[in-house]
């Protein structure tokens, strides 16, 4: 270890109270940034998983152009080969097939335009949370015929309840008129108003018969083992499509492409969070700047004596920078360790917010929120603190170069 490093380490402990307060300020800001960024990212993951498990899934396989223009004739003609591919892809927890059509739906009192979705009741229960958010009636069974699930908002708009009949009228895939009478078996409440207001679900077999779909579907809806597996699963599916030439007719879209509004909302919230973090870092930076500046003023006479016996100003500047570097590194490492331990504790135990459990449960969100520690959340904030702190210490250190030995030794 060089003499400057040894002297710097000894010098920072000449005033242990000031040193500990400075280290504590750096450590606290790093701790807060690690925990809050982890909590924010964990909430985003919960929000995404909750949203995708209501309707869209983490990924979907569709015919090319269906995402932009949901025409009934843009179909996955034969789901069996797609199912074979999905069975071989690692990282997939479950998948199902759906079909969709726009229709007019009438009750005894009102008529509304809605999306009718055909689902496989058994597979759907593993992909989405629809079966767990039925508020009235019951979920569909595989043997049910001419039965439907509707959202609570649509139920109110149509003034229809459990056991009432709905008449749907639309256009089949072959251009024929598609009409049927469905009996309401269950009413769900997902917490997503647009979804609850515009969707009717019925059995996939009934849907295919009503809309002359044959064996075709519109979507293969996929949930991954975790949000981090989505990009890997998507890439593997695309690789399979390339090998089988299905990439000419089918595409794999992830949740960011399917729900751009959710992605934009997360980005906006993240930006507002980053602004708050920057304010915190700036406040800490001014505190560190003031501490380093006062330290320079207090040691002006000492620096004058050192220059008088031949120590160059650049060497003294290097010494002071090493001192600030030591305090910054100790503070940041302490903040990362404590912040990570705190995050890991709440990542396993969760954070319970009293009074919100009923509301969260209603929308399929667990009553405990869980931070999510990652390499980014553990290092991004402390890295910014490190850079800002080092920059804050440079200006006071540079003042040493302007000192004159005689004037510095004469200072009190």
Secondary structure, 3 states (H helix, E strand, C coil): CCHHHHHHHHHHCCCHHHHHHHHHHHHHHHHHHHHHHHHHHHHHHHHHHHHHHHHHCCEEEEECCCCCCCCCCCCECCHHHHHHHHHHCCCEEEEEEEEEEEEEEECCCCEEEEEEEEECHHHHHHHCCHHHCEEEECCCCCCCCCEEEEEHHHHHHHCCCCCCEEEEEEECCCCCEEEEEEEEEEEECCCCHHHHHHEEEEEHHHHHHHCCCCCCECEEEEEECCHHHHHHHHHHHHHHHHHHCHHHCEEEEEHHHHCHHHHHHHHHHHHHHHHHHHHHHHHHHHHHHHHHHHHHHHCHHHHHHHHHCCCCHHHHHHHHHHHHHHHHHHHHHHHHHHHHHHHHHHHHHCEECCCCHHHHHHCCCCCEECCCCCHHHHHHHHHHHHHHHHHHHHHHHHHHHHCCHHHHHHCC
